[in-house]
Every structure is written in structure tokens, then in C-alpha cells.
Amino acid sequence: MKINTFFAVPAVVLASQFANAQSSEQKLNPIVQSFVNETNNHSQLEDMAFELLDGIGPRLVGTPEMLKSNEWTVNKLKSWGIDANLQQFGTWKGWQRGTTHVDMVYPRTKTLSATQLAWSPATKKAVEAEVIVLPKVSSKAEFDKWLPSVKGKIVLMAQYQKIGRSDEQIKEFATPELYEKLKAEKEQASKDFRDYVKNIGYDNSTLPEALEKAGAAGIAISNWTGIMGANRIFGAKTSKIPMFDIDVEDYGILYRMAEKGSKPRIKVDAQSKVLPDAKTFNTIGMIKGSEKPNEYVILSAHLDSWDGAQGATDNGTGVLTMLETMRILKKYYPNPKRTIVVGLWGSEEQGLNGSRGFVADNPEIIKGTQAVFNQDNGTGRVVNIAGQGFVKSYDYIGKWLNAVPKNVRDHIKTDFPGMPGGGGSDHASFVAAGVPGFSLSSLNWGYFGYTWHTTKDTYDKIVFDEVKNNVILTATLAYMASEDSEFTSRERRTMPENDKGEISKWPEVKEPRRDSKDYK
């Protein structure tokens, strides 16, 4: 992350303001101390993780599992005495994942590691076909001339990876000279493939459509992350034939065989169900304010996920953090000054649709929002909070952080006023509307390479001690924001010039996508 330094307040300066409040045995506000005690001694995080991640599983928008997770979160909040309901913001194409079996049946037999892509059409019965690779051509005319030959074949559409080892492992064991050589070869291969796709006149959306139209029996890709064993699973780009991902190792076997003329054949049995359009919801819970009920502190996390795995760190951990925070606030701070809201958003993965829908549909809440705290980047402890471009954000964030336990606060670097979030996660929906929305950014823990949207985003990747850290932080920030005698300033920073010498613009409010029509 590039940190903007315009008006930045160094962490050491912020830390110095905390010095007077710190000692070897920090004296905490009694309510904050109760948050700490409850989190450390009576946590419900692991039980909730089991129910959500093992019991319900991945939460792809439009699936029955997404609706189950909405209902589960509402019931969980109600079980703690918190008012909760579902707010519909749209609809989405209905679909439910089934089993995926892909086997190589010629020239030898091998079960392959493969996953049907989201919303992929099913095979009515198992499809057996020869596997082919894209042709070595250099123009659209040549490619289009080749296209009819795909009829009845399964096409390998992704780049072939010559080496299936991570860059980290290569760097550890190779000589410096060999590492640089292999690195250069890999970069060149990626560039060559990008140029190839561009030269034949297609892209990642239009190429599957062309192959399907030409009569292909199926399309296989391998969206490898570069880390051994982890592939990213997104949505299919076909409407009638199965599209699926194969792990880099098995994809390589098929590719080499097809390229060298062995004419491998695979058998694909991809079971899924196309369902009627499904309603899309946000889960909303509220603890009513006792003095300023029309002012709000919002706890934010997206509930939906891609479905290559369980969506544990994207964004199960954010959901667990916000639920546990609400449980603890209700127990030890049941009469907040301002209304505390938890928003668990749907369809974040398709463009922040749930949070954008909430902003559009709840103008009075948006008008009265004191602050939004959003968590959405993995299991790690929070290590960065930026001011999101609000000039006075240092004044109130610094004050609120002063109440956070030292062992939690000391890990956090700050950047004020920072730059407004443009769309990476749900806080950006609020920032665009001029509401102080803050990302509680976590330590990586291999998030972007290993678990983000991959087949490895599973329960076992959660580090619950880190999540507890974030519960304590979030509960304290919510408490302090609620109790603050002043309403937060929404004054925006003067925007700097971008790389082109133009004045950067504050992000614009965007309408949510309320249905899946034309979604690719």
C-alpha cells in the first residue's frame, strides 16, 4: 500500500500523545476492560466460525447458502437481544454448486484436481472429450479460421506454467543467477501470453464466448496464484458448456500432452443447479442510541464470498469480528449514546453492491453517521488505519485510539488525512458519500497470495488470537465514537495532483448493481 504523506502525522507523533496514558500496567476505562475480559475469557468466535464456515460454507451471491448466512446472522443477533432484519437491495441469478469430477481417461487414467467455476452450466451427463490447446497464431483472422476445430473438444484456455513452484521457493534454493534467469523467463512468458490474447482479438470474457459459440464441449483454465496449491475461483464466462479450473500441476500434464500430440481425453461431470433469481439482502442489526438515536456508528463487513473454498478470511473473519463486537457491546454497553449499527453486506465481490445499496436506500442514516469501521482483508491483527481524506480525522481517530489497550494499539500505524478509498472494500461506499468510513487494515498473513478468492480460504487459515485483537479494537472504537461529545467533521482534504499532473477527484457515489443482467 502506498501511503500518501500530505499532511501525514507520523506514527511516532501519535504514539507520543498516548505516552501519558501508558504505563507498564495500563489503566483502562472500565467498559473497555470489560471488552478485553469478555473477548479473552468468553469468546464465541470459534463456535460462530464453525457454524458459518463449516455449517453453511461459501456464500456466493444468488445461492441458497447466501440466504442461509443472512438468516443465520439475523438469528444470531436476535439471540443476543439485538434488533435485526434483512434489507433487500436487489436480485441475482440463482445457482447452487454441485460436485465436480474431472478425470483423465486417455492416454492413462488420473483423477484431476478441478473446481467448477461459479455460475457454470452443469453437464447433464458426464462429458468425455479430447483436450486441445489454443493454436500458435498471430492474428484474429488466423484464430477465427481455427475456431471451427474446437467443436466437441475441451479447450485449455489459460497460460501454461512451465514451473509450478512459488517465487519464494525458487529464490530460496536457486543461485542468484538462476533465480534472475527463471524470473525473466516467467515474466516474458506472461507478457507473451497477454500479447497473444490481444493479437487474436479477444479477452477473458469474449474468448470463452467465442469458443462456446464454435461448439467447444467445455473450457478449462488454471488461475494459479503463484503459490503452490492455491488457485483463484471466480465466475464462468459461458452459458451452455461447463467452465472449470484445474490445479496448475494437472493442467500442466494435460497441456504438455495436448501440445505434443498425445491427444489426451478427459471426462467431466460437473453438477450444479440453475435456480430462479434470488433476492439479495444485507443483514442489519441495531443497538438503539439512548441520547442521540439519529446518529450512528456503523460496523461493516461483507458477508458474501466467492465459493472456491469457505470464504474464511474473505470475509468470514470480518463478519466474525463485527458479530462478536456487537455481542460484547450489547452485553457491556447496552445503552450507547448513539445508535450502533452492524451492516453485513451482500454482493461485495461483484462491486460493493450491498453497501452501495445501503447508502442509496438509507439517506437519513447516512446523514447522521458518525463513523464507519470496516474490516475486510484477512485474519491478521489490524496494523493500519488511514484518515480516508478527511482533514480532521486525526483529531477524533487519535482520541478514540487513546482508549484502546496498548498491546493492541501499538501495532497500528496511522496516516492522516490519507486518501479516500476508491472501491477496494465497503468503507469506500461511505467515503464516496462523504461519510467518515475507515478501513481496519490487517496484517497480511499471506492473504493476497494464498487465501484471497482461492481454493485455500478455509477455516484452518484463521488465527483466532488475531481476530480477538480486532474485536477489542473495534469494540473500543465503536464505544468511543458513540460517546464522543462532538459529531465528526466531514471536511475533505485538498486533493493532490495525480501522475498525469491533474488534480485527483474525490470518488463518486456509484449506484449498486441491483441485478445480474449483463454481469460478466
C-alpha positions as CSV (number, residue, x, y, z in Angstrom):
1,M,0.0,0.0,0.0
2,K,1.3,3.4,-1.0
3,I,1.0,5.8,1.9
4,N,0.2,9.4,1.0
5,T,2.2,11.8,3.1
6,F,0.3,15.0,2.5
7,F,-0.4,16.3,6.0
8,A,0.6,12.9,7.3
9,V,1.0,12.6,11.0
10,P,3.9,10.1,11.7
11,A,3.0,7.2,14.0
12,V,5.7,8.3,16.4
13,V,3.9,11.6,16.9
14,L,0.6,9.9,17.5
15,A,2.3,7.4,19.9
16,S,3.8,10.3,21.9
17,Q,0.3,11.6,22.6
18,F,-0.5,8.2,24.1
19,A,2.6,8.2,26.3
20,N,1.0,9.9,29.3
21,A,-1.8,7.4,29.4
22,Q,0.5,4.4,29.3
23,S,2.4,2.6,32.0
24,S,3.6,-0.9,32.5
25,E,0.2,-1.7,33.8
26,Q,-2.2,0.3,31.7
27,K,-5.3,1.6,33.4
28,L,-8.2,1.1,31.0
29,N,-11.6,2.6,31.0
30,P,-13.8,0.1,33.0
31,I,-16.0,-0.6,30.0
32,V,-13.1,-1.2,27.7
33,Q,-11.6,-3.5,30.3
34,S,-14.9,-5.5,30.2
35,F,-14.5,-5.8,26.4
36,V,-11.0,-7.2,27.0
37,N,-12.1,-9.6,29.6
38,E,-15.0,-10.9,27.7
39,T,-13.0,-11.3,24.5
40,N,-10.2,-13.2,26.1
41,N,-12.2,-15.3,28.5
42,H,-15.6,-16.0,26.9
43,S,-15.1,-15.7,23.2
44,Q,-17.7,-17.1,20.8
45,L,-15.5,-16.7,17.7
46,E,-14.6,-20.3,17.2
47,D,-18.2,-21.6,17.7
48,M,-19.5,-19.0,15.3
49,A,-16.8,-19.8,12.7
50,F,-17.8,-23.4,12.8
51,E,-21.5,-22.6,12.3
52,L,-20.9,-20.1,9.5
53,L,-17.9,-21.6,7.6
54,D,-18.3,-25.4,8.2
55,G,-22.0,-25.5,8.6
56,I,-23.1,-23.1,5.9
57,G,-19.9,-22.8,3.8
58,P,-19.2,-20.4,1.0
59,R,-21.6,-17.6,0.4
60,L,-21.8,-16.8,-3.3
61,V,-24.5,-14.2,-4.1
62,G,-27.6,-15.8,-5.6
63,T,-27.1,-19.2,-3.8
64,P,-29.2,-20.8,-1.1
65,E,-26.1,-20.7,1.1
66,M,-26.0,-16.9,0.9
67,L,-29.6,-16.7,2.1
68,K,-28.8,-19.2,4.9
69,S,-26.0,-17.0,6.0
70,N,-28.3,-13.9,6.0
71,E,-30.8,-15.8,8.1
72,W,-28.1,-17.2,10.5
73,T,-26.7,-13.7,11.2
74,V,-30.1,-12.2,11.9
75,N,-30.9,-15.1,14.3
76,K,-27.5,-14.8,16.0
77,L,-28.0,-11.0,16.6
78,K,-31.6,-11.6,17.8
79,S,-30.3,-14.3,20.2
80,W,-28.3,-11.5,22.0
81,G,-31.3,-9.2,22.2
82,I,-30.2,-7.0,19.2
83,D,-32.9,-5.8,16.8
84,A,-32.0,-7.3,13.4
85,N,-33.6,-7.7,10.0
86,L,-32.8,-8.3,6.3
87,Q,-32.8,-5.3,3.9
88,Q,-33.3,-6.3,0.3
89,F,-31.3,-4.3,-2.2
90,G,-31.8,-6.3,-5.4
91,T,-31.8,-9.8,-7.0
92,W,-29.2,-12.1,-8.6
93,K,-29.2,-15.1,-10.8
94,G,-29.8,-18.2,-8.7
95,W,-27.3,-21.0,-8.7
96,Q,-26.1,-23.8,-6.4
97,R,-22.8,-25.6,-6.6
98,G,-22.7,-29.3,-7.0
99,T,-19.9,-31.9,-7.2
100,T,-17.1,-31.6,-9.8
101,H,-15.3,-34.7,-11.0
102,V,-12.7,-34.4,-13.8
103,D,-10.7,-37.4,-14.8
104,M,-8.1,-38.0,-17.5
105,V,-9.1,-41.2,-19.2
106,Y,-6.5,-41.3,-22.0
107,P,-3.6,-42.0,-22.6
108,R,-3.7,-43.0,-18.9
109,T,-6.1,-42.7,-16.0
110,K,-5.8,-40.0,-13.4
111,T,-8.3,-38.1,-11.3
112,L,-7.6,-34.4,-11.7
113,S,-7.9,-31.6,-9.1
114,A,-10.6,-29.4,-10.6
115,T,-13.3,-26.9,-9.5
116,Q,-16.3,-25.8,-11.5
117,L,-16.4,-22.0,-11.7
118,A,-19.2,-20.0,-10.1
119,W,-22.5,-20.0,-12.1
120,S,-21.0,-22.5,-14.6
121,P,-23.6,-24.6,-16.5
122,A,-23.8,-28.2,-15.4
123,T,-23.2,-31.2,-17.6
124,K,-26.5,-33.1,-17.9
125,K,-24.4,-36.2,-18.0
126,A,-20.6,-36.7,-17.9
127,V,-18.9,-35.3,-21.0
128,E,-15.8,-37.1,-22.4
129,A,-13.8,-35.3,-25.0
130,E,-10.3,-34.7,-26.4
131,V,-8.3,-31.8,-24.8
132,I,-6.7,-29.2,-27.1
133,V,-4.7,-26.1,-26.6
134,L,-5.0,-22.7,-28.3
135,P,-3.3,-22.5,-31.7
136,K,0.0,-20.8,-32.4
137,V,-1.3,-18.0,-34.5
138,S,-0.7,-14.3,-34.5
139,S,-3.8,-12.7,-35.8
140,K,-7.6,-12.7,-35.4
141,A,-8.1,-13.9,-38.9
142,E,-5.9,-17.0,-38.3
143,F,-7.5,-17.7,-35.0
144,D,-11.1,-17.4,-36.4
145,K,-10.1,-19.8,-39.2
146,W,-9.0,-22.3,-36.5
147,L,-12.1,-21.8,-34.3
148,P,-14.4,-24.5,-36.0
149,S,-11.8,-27.2,-35.0
150,V,-12.9,-26.8,-31.3
151,K,-16.2,-28.5,-31.9
152,G,-16.7,-31.3,-29.5
153,K,-13.3,-30.6,-27.8
154,I,-12.4,-29.3,-24.4
155,V,-10.1,-26.2,-24.7
156,L,-7.3,-25.3,-22.4
157,M,-7.7,-21.5,-22.3
158,A,-5.2,-20.4,-19.7
159,Q,-1.4,-19.7,-19.9
160,Y,0.8,-22.8,-19.4
161,Q,3.0,-22.5,-16.4
162,K,6.4,-24.2,-17.0
163,I,7.4,-24.0,-13.3
164,G,4.8,-24.7,-10.6
165,R,7.0,-23.6,-7.7
166,S,6.4,-20.3,-5.9
167,D,8.8,-17.4,-6.4
168,E,9.7,-17.6,-2.8
169,Q,10.9,-21.2,-3.0
170,I,12.8,-20.5,-6.2
171,K,14.6,-17.6,-4.6
172,E,15.4,-19.7,-1.5
173,F,17.1,-22.5,-3.4
174,A,18.3,-21.2,-6.8
175,T,21.6,-19.4,-7.3
176,P,21.2,-15.6,-7.8
177,E,21.9,-16.1,-11.5
178,L,19.4,-18.9,-11.9
179,Y,16.8,-17.0,-10.0
180,E,17.1,-14.0,-12.2
181,K,17.0,-16.2,-15.3
182,L,13.9,-18.0,-14.2
183,K,12.3,-14.8,-13.1
184,A,12.9,-13.2,-16.5
185,E,11.6,-16.3,-18.4
186,K,8.4,-16.3,-16.3
187,E,7.8,-12.5,-16.9
188,Q,8.4,-13.0,-20.6
189,A,6.0,-15.9,-20.8
190,S,3.3,-13.9,-19.1
191,K,3.9,-11.0,-21.5
192,D,3.8,-13.3,-24.5
193,F,0.5,-14.8,-23.4
194,R,-1.1,-11.4,-22.8
195,D,0.2,-10.2,-26.3
196,Y,-1.2,-13.4,-27.8
197,V,-4.7,-12.9,-26.5
198,K,-4.6,-9.3,-27.6
199,N,-3.3,-10.2,-31.1
200,I,-6.1,-12.7,-31.7
201,G,-8.7,-10.1,-30.8
202,Y,-10.3,-11.4,-27.7
203,D,-10.2,-11.0,-23.9
204,N,-11.1,-13.2,-20.9
205,S,-14.8,-12.6,-21.4
206,T,-15.1,-12.7,-25.2
207,L,-12.8,-15.7,-25.8
208,P,-14.9,-18.2,-23.8
209,E,-18.0,-16.9,-25.6
210,A,-16.3,-17.5,-29.0
211,L,-15.2,-21.0,-28.0
212,E,-18.7,-21.9,-26.8
213,K,-20.3,-20.5,-29.9
214,A,-17.9,-22.6,-32.1
215,G,-19.1,-25.8,-30.4
216,A,-16.5,-26.5,-27.7
217,A,-17.6,-29.2,-25.2
218,G,-16.0,-27.3,-22.3
219,I,-13.4,-24.8,-21.3
220,A,-10.6,-25.4,-18.7
221,I,-8.4,-22.8,-17.1
222,S,-5.9,-22.7,-14.4
223,N,-6.0,-19.4,-12.5
224,W,-2.9,-20.1,-10.4
225,T,-1.8,-17.6,-7.7
226,G,1.9,-18.4,-7.9
227,I,1.7,-20.2,-4.6
228,M,1.7,-24.0,-4.6
229,G,-1.8,-25.5,-4.2
230,A,-3.8,-22.2,-4.5
231,N,-5.9,-21.3,-7.5
232,R,-8.4,-18.4,-7.7
233,I,-12.0,-19.3,-8.4
234,F,-14.2,-16.7,-10.0
235,G,-17.2,-16.9,-12.3
236,A,-17.8,-18.8,-15.5
237,K,-18.0,-16.9,-18.8
238,T,-20.1,-19.5,-20.6
239,S,-23.9,-20.0,-20.7
240,K,-24.3,-23.6,-22.0
241,I,-21.0,-25.5,-21.6
242,P,-19.0,-26.2,-18.3
243,M,-16.1,-23.9,-17.5
244,F,-13.8,-25.2,-14.7
245,D,-10.4,-24.6,-13.1
246,I,-7.7,-27.2,-12.9
247,D,-4.8,-27.0,-10.4
248,V,-1.6,-26.0,-12.0
249,E,0.1,-29.4,-11.8
250,D,-2.7,-31.3,-13.5
251,Y,-3.3,-28.5,-16.0
252,G,0.4,-28.8,-17.0
253,I,0.1,-32.5,-17.6
254,L,-2.8,-32.0,-20.0
255,Y,-1.2,-29.1,-21.7
256,R,2.1,-30.9,-22.4
257,M,0.2,-34.0,-23.7
258,A,-2.0,-32.0,-26.0
259,E,0.8,-29.8,-27.3
260,K,3.0,-32.9,-28.0
261,G,0.2,-34.8,-29.9
262,S,-0.8,-37.3,-27.3
263,K,-4.4,-36.3,-27.7
264,P,-5.4,-36.6,-24.0
265,R,-9.1,-37.1,-23.2
266,I,-10.8,-36.1,-20.0
267,K,-14.3,-36.9,-18.6
268,V,-16.1,-34.1,-16.9
269,D,-19.0,-34.5,-14.5
270,A,-19.9,-31.0,-13.2
271,Q,-23.1,-30.9,-11.3
272,S,-24.8,-27.6,-10.3
273,K,-28.3,-26.2,-10.4
274,V,-29.6,-23.1,-12.1
275,L,-32.2,-21.7,-9.8
276,P,-34.7,-18.9,-10.1
277,D,-33.4,-15.4,-9.5
278,A,-32.7,-14.9,-5.8
279,K,-33.4,-11.8,-3.6
280,T,-30.2,-10.2,-2.4
281,F,-30.0,-8.9,1.2
282,N,-27.9,-7.0,3.7
283,T,-28.1,-8.1,7.3
284,I,-28.7,-5.1,9.5
285,G,-28.6,-5.1,13.3
286,M,-29.1,-2.1,15.6
287,I,-28.5,-1.2,19.3
288,K,-30.6,1.9,19.7
289,G,-28.9,5.1,21.0
290,S,-30.1,6.5,24.3
291,E,-29.2,10.2,23.8
292,K,-28.6,10.6,20.1
293,P,-30.6,7.8,18.4
294,N,-30.5,9.5,15.0
295,E,-26.7,9.5,14.9
296,Y,-25.0,6.3,14.0
297,V,-21.8,4.3,14.4
298,I,-21.6,1.6,11.8
299,L,-19.7,-1.7,12.0
300,S,-19.1,-3.0,8.5
301,A,-18.1,-6.3,6.8
302,H,-19.2,-8.1,3.7
303,L,-21.0,-11.4,4.3
304,D,-20.8,-12.8,0.7
305,S,-17.8,-14.6,-0.7
306,W,-16.5,-16.4,-3.8
307,D,-17.1,-20.1,-3.4
308,G,-13.8,-21.9,-4.3
309,A,-13.5,-22.5,-0.6
310,Q,-15.2,-21.3,2.6
311,G,-14.6,-17.6,2.4
312,A,-12.9,-17.8,5.8
313,T,-10.5,-14.8,5.5
314,D,-12.6,-13.0,2.8
315,N,-14.6,-12.2,4.6
316,G,-15.6,-14.6,7.3
317,T,-13.1,-13.1,9.7
318,G,-14.6,-9.6,9.2
319,V,-18.1,-10.9,9.8
320,L,-17.0,-12.8,13.0
321,T,-15.2,-9.6,14.2
322,M,-18.3,-7.5,13.8
323,L,-20.7,-10.1,15.2
324,E,-18.6,-10.7,18.3
325,T,-18.2,-6.9,18.7
326,M,-22.0,-6.4,18.7
327,R,-22.4,-9.3,21.2
328,I,-20.0,-7.7,23.6
329,L,-21.3,-4.1,23.1
330,K,-24.9,-5.3,23.8
331,K,-23.7,-7.1,27.0
332,Y,-21.4,-4.3,28.4
333,Y,-22.6,-1.2,26.7
334,P,-26.4,-1.8,26.1
335,N,-27.4,1.9,26.2
336,P,-25.0,3.6,23.8
337,K,-25.2,7.4,23.4
338,R,-25.5,6.9,19.6
339,T,-27.2,4.1,17.7
340,I,-24.7,1.3,16.8
341,V,-25.4,-0.5,13.6
342,V,-23.9,-3.6,12.2
343,G,-24.1,-4.0,8.4
344,L,-23.1,-7.3,6.9
345,W,-23.2,-6.7,3.2
346,G,-24.2,-8.8,0.2
347,S,-22.6,-8.9,-3.2
348,E,-19.5,-7.0,-2.3
349,E,-17.5,-9.3,-4.6
350,Q,-19.4,-8.0,-7.6
351,G,-18.8,-4.4,-6.9
352,L,-19.7,-3.3,-3.3
353,N,-23.4,-3.7,-4.3
354,G,-24.7,-4.3,-0.8
355,S,-23.1,-1.3,0.9
356,R,-23.8,0.9,-2.1
357,G,-27.4,-0.2,-1.8
358,F,-27.5,0.7,1.9
359,V,-26.0,4.1,1.2
360,A,-28.6,4.8,-1.5
361,D,-31.6,3.4,0.4
362,N,-30.9,4.9,3.9
363,P,-30.2,8.6,3.4
364,E,-31.2,9.6,6.9
365,I,-28.8,7.1,8.4
366,I,-26.0,8.3,6.1
367,K,-26.8,11.9,7.1
368,G,-26.3,11.0,10.7
369,T,-23.4,8.6,10.6
370,Q,-20.6,9.4,13.0
371,A,-18.1,6.9,11.6
372,V,-17.9,3.5,9.8
373,F,-15.4,0.9,10.8
374,N,-14.9,-1.8,8.0
375,Q,-12.8,-4.9,8.2
376,D,-12.2,-7.0,5.1
377,N,-8.6,-8.2,4.4
378,G,-7.9,-11.3,6.3
379,T,-7.3,-12.9,9.7
380,G,-4.4,-10.7,10.8
381,R,-4.4,-8.1,13.6
382,V,-5.2,-4.5,12.4
383,V,-2.0,-2.7,11.6
384,N,-3.1,0.4,9.6
385,I,-5.8,3.0,9.9
386,A,-5.8,5.9,7.4
387,G,-7.9,9.0,7.5
388,Q,-9.5,8.4,4.1
389,G,-9.0,12.0,3.1
390,F,-11.0,13.7,6.0
391,V,-9.0,16.7,7.2
392,K,-9.9,16.4,10.9
393,S,-9.8,12.6,11.0
394,Y,-6.6,12.8,13.1
395,D,-8.5,14.6,15.9
396,Y,-11.1,12.0,16.5
397,I,-9.3,8.8,15.4
398,G,-6.4,9.8,17.6
399,K,-8.7,10.5,20.6
400,W,-10.5,7.2,20.1
401,L,-7.4,5.1,19.7
402,N,-6.1,6.6,23.0
403,A,-8.6,4.4,24.8
404,V,-7.5,1.2,23.0
405,P,-5.3,-1.2,25.1
406,K,-1.7,-0.5,24.5
407,N,-0.9,-4.0,23.3
408,V,-3.5,-3.6,20.6
409,R,-2.8,0.0,19.7
410,D,1.0,-0.4,19.4
411,H,0.7,-2.5,16.2
412,I,-1.2,0.2,14.4
413,K,0.3,2.7,12.0
414,T,-1.8,5.7,11.0
415,D,-1.9,8.1,8.0
416,F,-3.7,11.4,8.2
417,P,-5.6,12.7,6.4
418,G,-4.7,9.9,3.8
419,M,-6.5,9.5,0.5
420,P,-10.1,8.5,0.1
421,G,-10.7,4.8,-0.7
422,G,-11.8,4.3,-4.3
423,G,-13.5,1.0,-4.2
424,G,-11.4,-1.8,-2.7
425,S,-13.9,-2.6,0.1
426,D,-17.2,-1.4,1.6
427,H,-15.8,1.6,3.5
428,A,-15.4,3.2,0.1
429,S,-19.2,3.2,-0.5
430,F,-19.5,5.5,2.6
431,V,-16.4,7.6,1.8
432,A,-17.7,8.4,-1.6
433,A,-20.9,9.8,0.0
434,G,-18.8,12.0,2.3
435,V,-19.1,9.8,5.4
436,P,-16.0,9.1,7.5
437,G,-15.5,5.4,6.7
438,F,-12.4,3.7,7.9
439,S,-10.7,0.5,6.8
440,L,-9.3,-1.5,9.7
441,S,-6.5,-2.9,7.6
442,S,-4.9,-6.2,8.7
443,L,-1.5,-7.7,8.7
444,N,-1.2,-9.8,5.6
445,W,-0.8,-13.4,6.8
446,G,-0.4,-14.4,3.1
447,Y,-3.8,-13.0,2.3
448,F,-3.4,-11.7,-1.2
449,G,-1.3,-14.5,-2.4
450,Y,-2.7,-17.5,-0.6
451,T,-6.3,-17.1,0.6
452,W,-7.8,-14.2,-1.3
453,H,-10.5,-15.7,-3.6
454,T,-8.7,-19.1,-3.6
455,T,-9.3,-22.7,-3.0
456,K,-7.4,-22.4,0.3
457,D,-9.5,-19.8,2.0
458,T,-10.6,-22.2,4.7
459,Y,-11.4,-22.3,8.5
460,D,-7.9,-23.5,9.3
461,K,-6.3,-20.3,8.0
462,I,-8.0,-18.3,10.8
463,V,-5.7,-17.1,13.6
464,F,-8.3,-16.6,16.3
465,D,-5.9,-14.7,18.7
466,E,-5.5,-12.1,15.9
467,V,-9.3,-11.9,15.4
468,K,-9.7,-11.3,19.2
469,N,-7.3,-8.4,18.9
470,N,-9.5,-6.9,16.3
471,V,-12.7,-7.4,18.3
472,I,-11.1,-5.5,21.2
473,L,-10.1,-2.7,18.9
474,T,-13.4,-2.5,17.1
475,A,-15.5,-2.5,20.3
476,T,-13.4,0.2,21.8
477,L,-13.5,2.4,18.7
478,A,-17.3,1.9,18.5
479,Y,-17.7,2.8,22.2
480,M,-15.5,5.9,21.9
481,A,-17.2,7.1,18.7
482,S,-20.6,6.6,20.3
483,E,-19.6,8.5,23.5
484,D,-17.8,11.4,21.7
485,S,-19.4,14.7,22.6
486,E,-18.8,16.1,19.1
487,F,-20.1,14.9,15.7
488,T,-17.3,14.1,13.3
489,S,-16.1,16.6,10.8
490,R,-16.7,15.7,7.1
491,E,-14.3,18.3,5.8
492,R,-12.4,16.8,2.8
493,R,-8.7,17.3,2.1
494,T,-7.4,19.3,-0.8
495,M,-6.7,16.6,-3.4
496,P,-3.2,16.4,-4.8
497,E,-2.1,16.0,-8.4
498,N,-2.0,12.6,-10.0
499,D,0.7,11.1,-12.1
500,K,-0.6,13.0,-15.1
501,G,-0.4,16.3,-13.4
502,E,-4.2,16.5,-13.0
503,I,-6.0,17.2,-9.7
504,S,-7.3,14.0,-8.3
505,K,-11.0,13.8,-7.7
506,W,-12.9,12.6,-4.7
507,P,-14.5,9.2,-5.5
508,E,-18.0,9.5,-6.9
509,V,-21.1,7.8,-5.4
510,K,-21.9,4.8,-7.6
511,E,-25.3,3.1,-7.9
512,P,-25.3,-0.5,-6.8
513,R,-25.8,-3.3,-9.3
514,R,-29.3,-4.4,-8.3
515,D,-29.5,-7.5,-10.6
516,S,-27.2,-9.7,-12.6
517,K,-28.3,-8.6,-16.0
518,D,-25.2,-8.0,-18.2
519,Y,-22.9,-9.1,-15.4
520,K,-19.6,-10.6,-16.6
